[in-house]
Amino acid sequence: MLPIGFSRLAKASVKAEFRILSLSSVSYCLGLGLLVVASSSDGLQHPTAFYVGLIFLAIGMAGQSTTAESFLEKQRGDLICGICMRFILNVAAYLIVNMVGTLFQYFISSWKIKYVIATVFMVSATLIFLSGVCCCTYEYRRERRQTSNPFKFVVDTIRLIVDLVRCIVATVIAFFVPACIRNCLPSCLTMPGEEADEPAERRKEDNAITVHLIPMFMTFIICGVVCSTGYTFFLAQADTLGSKKLVSFLVFFYSVGKLIGGLFSEITNWLLKSDTHNRRRFAPSFGIGLAMLLTILTTITAALVETKRREEKSMTIWWLLPQSVLVGGLDGIYEDSIQNLFVNRLSDKKKIPIFANAVFGAGIAGNALLVFIVSKANQNWIPKDLNSGYLNSYYWLLTVMSALNLVAYIFIAIWFAHLYSSAESTPPVEQGQGESTQPEGEHYDDDGGEISEKEVKKCMCC
C-alpha cells in the first residue's frame, strides 16, 4: 500500500517528489541506525529494534521506487554527457558498488560493523542529496523561491507524512469497502489529487486494461516465487557447503546475472521495437516468456545440484554459481520486461513500478505460503537441517509448477494479443460510416489539393 500512497502524493509537483525522496532517505538512515542498535558482534541483541528498523527500510524503499525514476528524468536535461556515457557510468557504478559490498562482506565478520558502514554511507548520500537542492530543475527552484521561510520545509514535510497516512487509509478503504459505504464517508478519507487525475475516459480505459491483465498477473507470481527462493534456500545451501564468507560472492554473481539479464532484455526489446508494429507489441511478452523459461532452468539446475550435494560431501560452494547467475538473469529480465509491458498499456507511467513491485511482492508472499503448505504436507522435504531433508524434491515441484505456468502464460498471452489486435482493427468512426469529410461543392485530388471547375468538367467529359 505504501507505493500507492507515495504515487498519489508525487503527482502534486516536483517539490512533492523531492520531499518524498528526502523522507525516504531519512527513513533509510533511521532503519539502518536501528539495525546497528539491534545487532551485536555475536548476532541479534534487540529484536524489537530490528523489526522497527525493517519498517523504516520498507518506507524508504517504497518512496525511492515510486519517485526516484521520475525525479531523475526531470534532471537529465542538465546533464552534459550523452546517453552512451550515462549508460557506461551506470553499469560501472553498479558493478563497483556490488564489488565493494562483496569485499566488505568477505573481510568483515561482525554484523554490527557491517551495519555501521552501511549507515555511514547512507547518511553521507542523504546529506549530499539534500545539499543538491540548488541543482534541481528550474521548475523546482521556482517553487522553492515562493516559500523562502526555512521552517516551511519542515512543516510541509510533516504535512506530507500526514497526507501519506491518509492516502494509505483511503487506499485500503477503496480496495475493501463497497462503493455505497464509501459515498457516506467524509471527504478526508478520499484519495488526494483524485479530481486532478487524467480524464475519466482514460482512467476507465486503464482500469479495463488492468482487469484484462489479471489472468496474466497470476502467471507472473511463479517468477517471484523462484526469485525469492534465490534469497532463501540458495543461501541456506551455501551455508552447508563451506565458509560463510564465500556466500557474499554468490550474491555478487547474482547481481551480475541480474545486470546481464536486464541488458539482454533491453537489447531484445530495442531490436523488436525497431521492426514492424506487430513485433513491437510482442517485445515485453517475449521477455516475460523468456523469464519463465529461466525459472524452469533455474529450478532444474538447483534440483540437480542439491541431489549431488546430498550424495557427495566434498562439494565446494562454487557448484551453486550457475543457479545463482540464472536466478539473477531471471530477476533482471522479469523486472525489465514487466515494466515494458505496462509502458505499452497504461497511460499513467507512475503506476508502472507500483504494479511491478506488487506482482513481485505477491510472488514472495506466495513462496512463503508454498513453503508453509509443503512443510505441513511433508516435513522431510524442508527441515531445519538441510542435510537431513529432501530439498531437491521441493525444487522438482517448483519445476513442474513453472512448466505448467509457462504453458498457461502462452495461452493467456495469445488471448490477450488477439483481444487487443481486434480492438485496434476497429477504430471508432466519428462522422458516420460512408459520409464524406469534404465540404459540399468542392472537389479535391488524391493528395488533398483543390481541383478547379474546368478540370472537373474536363474529367467528367472524359
C-alpha positions as CSV (number, residue, x, y, z in Angstrom):
1,M,0.0,0.0,0.0
2,L,2.9,2.4,0.6
3,P,3.9,2.8,-3.1
4,I,0.3,3.7,-3.9
5,G,0.2,6.4,-1.3
6,F,3.5,7.8,-2.4
7,S,2.5,7.8,-6.1
8,R,-0.6,9.8,-5.3
9,L,1.4,12.4,-3.4
10,A,4.0,12.6,-6.0
11,K,1.5,13.9,-8.6
12,A,1.3,17.3,-6.9
13,S,4.6,18.8,-8.1
14,V,8.3,18.3,-8.4
15,K,8.5,19.7,-4.9
16,A,6.4,16.8,-3.6
17,E,8.8,14.3,-5.3
18,F,11.8,15.9,-3.7
19,R,10.2,15.8,-0.3
20,I,9.2,12.2,-0.7
21,L,12.8,11.3,-1.7
22,S,14.1,13.2,1.3
23,L,11.7,11.4,3.6
24,S,12.7,8.1,2.1
25,S,16.4,8.8,2.5
26,V,15.9,9.8,6.2
27,S,13.8,6.7,6.7
28,Y,16.7,4.6,5.2
29,C,19.1,6.2,7.7
30,L,16.8,5.6,10.7
31,G,16.2,2.0,9.6
32,L,19.9,1.2,9.3
33,G,20.6,3.0,12.6
34,L,18.1,0.8,14.3
35,L,19.8,-2.3,12.8
36,V,23.0,-1.1,14.3
37,V,21.3,-0.8,17.7
38,A,19.7,-4.2,17.3
39,S,22.8,-6.1,16.3
40,S,25.9,-7.1,18.2
41,S,29.2,-8.8,17.5
42,D,27.6,-12.2,18.3
43,G,24.2,-11.7,16.5
44,L,20.8,-10.2,17.2
45,Q,20.6,-8.4,20.5
46,H,17.4,-6.3,20.4
47,P,14.7,-8.0,18.2
48,T,12.2,-5.1,18.7
49,A,14.6,-2.5,17.2
50,F,15.4,-4.9,14.4
51,Y,11.8,-5.2,13.3
52,V,11.1,-1.5,13.7
53,G,14.2,-0.8,11.5
54,L,12.8,-3.1,8.8
55,I,9.6,-1.0,8.8
56,F,11.6,2.2,8.2
57,L,13.6,0.4,5.5
58,A,10.3,-0.6,3.8
59,I,9.1,3.0,3.9
60,G,12.4,4.2,2.3
61,M,12.2,1.5,-0.4
62,A,8.6,2.4,-1.2
63,G,9.4,6.1,-1.6
64,Q,12.5,5.5,-3.7
65,S,10.9,3.0,-6.0
66,T,7.9,5.3,-6.7
67,T,9.5,8.7,-7.2
68,A,13.2,8.3,-7.9
69,E,13.0,7.5,-11.6
70,S,10.5,10.3,-12.4
71,F,12.5,12.8,-10.4
72,L,15.8,11.9,-12.1
73,E,14.1,12.0,-15.5
74,K,13.4,15.8,-14.9
75,Q,17.1,16.4,-14.1
76,R,18.6,14.7,-17.2
77,G,18.2,17.9,-19.2
78,D,21.0,19.5,-17.3
79,L,23.5,16.6,-17.9
80,I,26.3,17.2,-20.3
81,C,27.2,13.6,-21.1
82,G,25.3,11.7,-23.7
83,I,23.2,8.5,-23.4
84,C,26.1,6.1,-24.1
85,M,28.3,7.8,-21.4
86,R,25.4,7.7,-18.9
87,F,24.9,4.0,-19.7
88,I,28.6,3.2,-19.2
89,L,28.7,5.1,-15.9
90,N,25.6,3.4,-14.6
91,V,26.9,-0.1,-15.4
92,A,30.3,0.8,-13.9
93,A,28.7,2.2,-10.7
94,Y,26.5,-0.9,-10.4
95,L,29.5,-3.3,-10.6
96,I,31.7,-1.2,-8.3
97,V,29.1,-0.9,-5.6
98,N,28.4,-4.6,-5.7
99,M,32.1,-5.5,-5.6
100,V,32.8,-3.2,-2.7
101,G,29.8,-4.7,-0.8
102,T,31.1,-8.2,-1.6
103,L,34.5,-7.4,-0.2
104,F,33.1,-5.8,2.9
105,Q,31.0,-9.0,3.4
106,Y,34.1,-11.2,3.0
107,F,36.6,-9.3,5.2
108,I,34.2,-8.2,7.9
109,S,32.6,-10.8,10.0
110,S,30.8,-8.6,12.6
111,W,27.2,-7.7,11.6
112,K,27.3,-4.6,13.8
113,I,30.3,-3.2,11.9
114,K,28.6,-4.0,8.5
115,Y,25.5,-2.1,9.5
116,V,27.7,0.8,10.8
117,I,29.5,1.1,7.5
118,A,26.1,1.0,5.6
119,T,24.7,3.6,7.9
120,V,27.7,6.0,7.3
121,F,27.4,5.6,3.5
122,M,23.6,6.2,3.7
123,V,23.9,9.3,5.9
124,S,26.5,10.7,3.5
125,A,24.4,10.1,0.5
126,T,21.4,11.7,2.2
127,L,23.4,14.8,3.1
128,I,24.7,15.0,-0.5
129,F,21.2,14.7,-1.9
130,L,19.8,17.4,0.4
131,S,22.7,19.7,-0.5
132,G,21.8,19.4,-4.2
133,V,18.6,21.4,-3.9
134,C,20.1,24.3,-5.8
135,C,21.0,22.0,-8.7
136,C,17.4,20.8,-9.3
137,T,15.4,21.8,-12.3
138,Y,14.1,25.3,-12.8
139,E,10.6,24.2,-12.1
140,Y,11.6,23.2,-8.5
141,R,13.7,26.3,-8.0
142,R,10.7,28.5,-9.0
143,E,8.5,26.7,-6.4
144,R,11.2,27.0,-3.8
145,R,11.5,30.7,-4.2
146,Q,7.8,31.1,-3.5
147,T,8.4,29.6,0.0
148,S,11.5,31.4,1.4
149,N,10.7,30.5,5.0
150,P,13.3,27.9,6.2
151,F,10.8,26.4,8.6
152,K,8.2,25.8,5.9
153,F,10.1,22.8,4.5
154,V,9.8,21.1,7.9
155,V,6.1,22.0,8.2
156,D,5.4,20.8,4.7
157,T,7.3,17.5,5.3
158,I,5.1,16.9,8.4
159,R,2.1,17.6,6.3
160,L,3.4,15.2,3.7
161,I,3.6,12.4,6.3
162,V,0.0,13.1,7.4
163,D,-1.1,13.1,3.8
164,L,0.7,9.8,3.3
165,V,-1.1,8.2,6.2
166,R,-4.4,9.5,4.8
167,C,-3.5,8.1,1.4
168,I,-2.8,4.6,2.8
169,V,-6.1,4.6,4.8
170,A,-8.0,5.8,1.7
171,T,-6.4,3.2,-0.4
172,V,-7.4,0.4,2.0
173,I,-10.9,1.8,2.0
174,A,-11.0,2.0,-1.8
175,F,-10.0,-1.7,-2.1
176,F,-12.0,-3.3,0.7
177,V,-15.1,-1.0,1.3
178,P,-18.1,-1.1,-1.0
179,A,-18.9,2.0,-3.0
180,C,-22.2,2.5,-1.3
181,I,-20.4,2.8,2.0
182,R,-17.6,4.9,0.6
183,N,-20.0,7.5,-0.6
184,C,-21.1,8.1,3.0
185,L,-17.6,8.6,4.4
186,P,-16.1,12.1,4.9
187,S,-14.1,13.7,2.1
188,C,-10.9,13.5,4.2
189,L,-10.8,9.7,3.5
190,T,-10.7,10.2,-0.3
191,M,-7.5,10.0,-2.3
192,P,-5.9,13.4,-2.6
193,G,-5.4,14.6,-6.1
194,E,-8.1,12.3,-7.4
195,E,-10.0,15.1,-9.1
196,A,-6.9,16.3,-10.9
197,D,-6.2,12.9,-12.4
198,E,-6.3,12.1,-16.0
199,P,-9.6,12.3,-17.9
200,A,-12.3,9.8,-16.9
201,E,-12.2,8.0,-20.2
202,R,-8.5,7.3,-20.0
203,R,-8.8,6.3,-16.3
204,K,-11.6,3.9,-17.3
205,E,-9.5,2.5,-20.1
206,D,-6.6,1.9,-17.7
207,N,-8.9,0.1,-15.3
208,A,-10.3,-2.1,-18.1
209,I,-6.7,-3.0,-19.2
210,T,-5.8,-3.8,-15.6
211,V,-8.8,-6.1,-15.3
212,H,-7.8,-7.9,-18.5
213,L,-4.3,-8.2,-17.3
214,I,-5.3,-10.0,-14.0
215,P,-5.1,-13.5,-15.6
216,M,-1.6,-12.7,-16.9
217,F,-0.7,-11.3,-13.4
218,M,-1.4,-14.8,-11.9
219,T,1.2,-16.3,-14.1
220,F,3.8,-13.8,-13.0
221,I,3.7,-14.9,-9.4
222,I,5.8,-18.1,-10.0
223,C,8.7,-15.8,-11.2
224,G,8.6,-14.1,-7.8
225,V,8.4,-17.4,-6.1
226,V,11.6,-18.7,-7.8
227,C,13.4,-15.3,-7.3
228,S,12.7,-15.3,-3.6
229,T,14.0,-18.9,-3.4
230,G,17.3,-17.5,-4.5
231,Y,17.3,-15.2,-1.4
232,T,16.5,-18.1,1.0
233,F,17.2,-21.7,0.1
234,F,20.1,-21.0,-2.3
235,L,21.9,-19.1,0.5
236,A,21.0,-21.9,3.0
237,Q,22.6,-24.4,0.6
238,A,25.7,-22.3,0.5
239,D,26.0,-22.3,4.3
240,T,26.2,-26.1,4.3
241,L,29.0,-26.2,1.6
242,G,31.8,-24.1,3.0
243,S,32.9,-20.8,4.5
244,K,30.1,-18.3,5.1
245,K,32.4,-15.6,3.8
246,L,32.2,-17.0,0.3
247,V,28.4,-16.6,0.3
248,S,28.9,-12.9,-0.5
249,F,30.5,-13.8,-3.8
250,L,27.3,-15.7,-4.8
251,V,25.4,-12.6,-4.1
252,F,27.8,-10.6,-6.3
253,F,27.4,-13.1,-9.2
254,Y,23.6,-12.9,-8.7
255,S,23.9,-9.1,-9.2
256,V,26.0,-9.7,-12.3
257,G,23.4,-12.1,-13.6
258,K,20.7,-9.6,-12.9
259,L,22.6,-6.9,-14.8
260,I,23.2,-9.2,-17.8
261,G,19.5,-10.2,-17.8
262,G,18.4,-6.6,-17.7
263,L,20.8,-5.6,-20.6
264,F,19.7,-8.6,-22.6
265,S,16.0,-7.7,-22.1
266,E,16.7,-4.1,-23.2
267,I,18.5,-5.1,-26.3
268,T,15.8,-7.6,-27.3
269,N,13.1,-5.0,-26.6
270,W,15.0,-2.5,-28.8
271,L,15.5,-4.9,-31.7
272,L,11.8,-5.9,-31.7
273,K,10.7,-2.3,-31.4
274,S,12.8,-1.3,-34.5
275,D,10.8,-3.8,-36.5
276,T,7.1,-3.8,-37.6
277,H,4.2,-2.9,-35.3
278,N,3.2,-6.5,-34.8
279,R,6.6,-7.5,-33.4
280,R,6.8,-4.3,-31.3
281,R,3.7,-5.3,-29.4
282,F,5.1,-8.7,-28.5
283,A,8.5,-7.5,-27.2
284,P,7.6,-7.4,-23.5
285,S,5.6,-10.7,-23.8
286,F,8.7,-12.3,-25.3
287,G,10.8,-11.1,-22.4
288,I,8.4,-12.4,-19.8
289,G,8.2,-15.8,-21.6
290,L,12.0,-16.0,-21.6
291,A,12.0,-15.2,-17.8
292,M,9.5,-18.0,-17.3
293,L,11.8,-20.4,-19.3
294,L,14.6,-19.3,-17.0
295,T,12.5,-20.3,-14.0
296,I,12.4,-23.9,-15.3
297,L,16.2,-23.9,-16.0
298,T,16.9,-22.4,-12.6
299,T,14.9,-25.0,-10.6
300,I,16.2,-27.9,-12.7
301,T,19.8,-26.8,-12.0
302,A,19.1,-26.3,-8.3
303,A,17.5,-29.7,-8.1
304,L,20.4,-31.4,-9.8
305,V,23.0,-29.6,-7.6
306,E,21.1,-30.4,-4.4
307,T,20.9,-34.1,-5.4
308,K,24.7,-34.0,-5.9
309,R,25.2,-32.2,-2.7
310,R,23.4,-34.9,-0.8
311,E,25.5,-37.7,-2.4
312,E,28.9,-36.0,-2.2
313,K,30.4,-34.3,0.9
314,S,33.4,-32.9,-0.9
315,M,31.5,-30.3,-2.9
316,T,32.5,-26.7,-2.9
317,I,30.3,-23.6,-2.8
318,W,31.1,-22.8,-6.4
319,W,28.7,-25.5,-7.6
320,L,25.9,-23.1,-6.7
321,L,27.3,-20.5,-9.1
322,P,25.2,-21.5,-12.2
323,Q,21.9,-21.4,-10.3
324,S,22.8,-18.0,-8.7
325,V,23.6,-16.5,-12.2
326,L,20.4,-18.0,-13.6
327,V,18.2,-16.6,-10.9
328,G,19.9,-13.2,-11.3
329,G,19.2,-13.2,-15.0
330,L,15.7,-14.3,-14.3
331,D,15.2,-11.4,-11.9
332,G,16.7,-8.8,-14.4
333,I,14.7,-10.0,-17.4
334,Y,11.5,-10.3,-15.5
335,E,11.8,-6.8,-13.8
336,D,12.6,-5.1,-17.1
337,S,10.0,-6.9,-19.2
338,I,7.1,-6.4,-16.8
339,Q,7.8,-2.6,-16.8
340,N,7.9,-2.6,-20.6
341,L,4.6,-4.4,-20.6
342,F,2.9,-1.7,-18.5
343,V,4.6,1.1,-20.5
344,N,2.8,-0.1,-23.7
345,R,-0.5,-0.5,-21.9
346,L,-1.0,2.2,-19.2
347,S,-1.2,5.9,-19.8
348,D,0.0,6.8,-16.3
349,K,3.7,5.9,-16.2
350,K,3.9,6.4,-12.4
351,K,1.7,3.3,-11.9
352,I,4.3,1.1,-13.6
353,P,6.7,0.5,-10.7
354,I,3.7,0.1,-8.4
355,F,2.2,-2.8,-10.4
356,A,5.7,-4.3,-10.9
357,N,6.5,-4.3,-7.2
358,A,3.0,-5.6,-6.3
359,V,3.3,-8.6,-8.6
360,F,6.9,-9.4,-7.4
361,G,5.7,-9.0,-3.8
362,A,2.9,-11.4,-4.4
363,G,5.5,-13.9,-5.6
364,I,7.5,-13.5,-2.4
365,A,4.3,-14.0,-0.3
366,G,3.4,-17.0,-2.5
367,N,6.8,-18.5,-1.8
368,A,6.3,-18.2,2.0
369,L,2.8,-19.7,1.6
370,L,4.1,-22.6,-0.6
371,V,6.8,-23.4,1.9
372,F,4.3,-23.5,4.7
373,I,2.0,-25.8,2.8
374,V,4.8,-28.1,1.8
375,S,6.1,-28.2,5.3
376,K,2.7,-29.2,6.7
377,A,2.2,-31.8,3.9
378,N,5.7,-33.4,4.2
379,Q,8.1,-32.3,6.9
380,N,11.0,-34.3,5.4
381,W,11.3,-32.0,2.3
382,I,12.1,-28.8,4.1
383,P,13.5,-29.5,7.6
384,K,15.6,-27.1,9.7
385,D,18.7,-29.0,8.8
386,L,19.0,-29.3,5.0
387,N,21.4,-32.2,5.3
388,S,18.6,-34.4,6.6
389,G,15.9,-33.2,4.2
390,Y,14.9,-33.5,0.6
391,L,15.1,-30.0,-0.7
392,N,15.6,-31.4,-4.3
393,S,12.0,-32.7,-4.2
394,Y,10.8,-29.1,-3.5
395,Y,12.9,-27.9,-6.4
396,W,11.3,-30.5,-8.7
397,L,7.9,-29.4,-7.5
398,L,8.8,-25.8,-8.5
399,T,10.0,-27.1,-11.9
400,V,6.6,-28.8,-12.6
401,M,4.7,-25.7,-11.4
402,S,7.0,-23.5,-13.6
403,A,6.4,-25.6,-16.7
404,L,2.6,-25.6,-16.2
405,N,2.8,-21.9,-15.6
406,L,4.7,-21.3,-18.9
407,V,2.0,-23.2,-20.8
408,A,-0.8,-21.2,-19.2
409,Y,1.1,-18.0,-19.9
410,I,1.4,-18.8,-23.6
411,F,-2.3,-19.3,-24.0
412,I,-3.2,-16.2,-22.0
413,A,-0.7,-14.1,-24.0
414,I,-2.2,-15.3,-27.2
415,W,-5.7,-14.5,-26.0
416,F,-4.5,-11.1,-24.8
417,A,-2.8,-10.3,-28.1
418,H,-5.9,-11.4,-30.0
419,L,-8.1,-9.3,-27.8
420,Y,-6.2,-6.0,-28.4
421,S,-5.5,-6.7,-32.0
422,S,-9.2,-7.0,-32.7
423,A,-9.8,-3.8,-30.7
424,E,-7.2,-1.9,-32.7
425,S,-8.5,-3.1,-36.0
426,T,-11.9,-1.5,-35.4
427,P,-11.3,2.2,-34.9
428,P,-14.2,4.4,-33.9
429,V,-16.0,6.4,-36.7
430,E,-16.6,9.9,-35.7
431,Q,-18.7,11.3,-38.6
432,G,-20.7,8.3,-39.6
433,Q,-19.9,5.5,-41.9
434,G,-19.8,6.3,-45.6
435,E,-20.1,10.1,-45.1
436,S,-17.6,12.3,-46.9
437,T,-15.5,14.7,-44.9
438,Q,-15.0,17.1,-47.8
439,P,-17.1,20.3,-47.9
440,E,-20.1,20.1,-50.3
441,G,-19.5,21.7,-53.7
442,E,-15.7,21.4,-53.5
443,H,-13.5,18.8,-55.2
444,Y,-10.1,17.5,-54.2
445,D,-7.5,15.2,-55.7
446,D,-5.8,12.3,-54.0
447,D,-3.2,14.5,-52.3
448,G,-5.8,16.8,-50.8
449,G,-5.4,19.7,-53.3
450,E,-8.4,21.6,-54.6
451,I,-9.4,21.0,-58.3
452,S,-10.7,23.8,-60.4
453,E,-14.1,23.7,-62.0
454,K,-12.6,23.5,-65.5
455,E,-10.6,20.4,-64.6
456,V,-13.7,18.8,-63.0
457,K,-15.7,19.4,-66.2
458,K,-12.8,18.1,-68.3
459,C,-12.7,14.9,-66.2
460,M,-16.4,14.5,-66.5
461,C,-16.3,14.8,-70.2
462,C,-13.5,12.1,-70.4
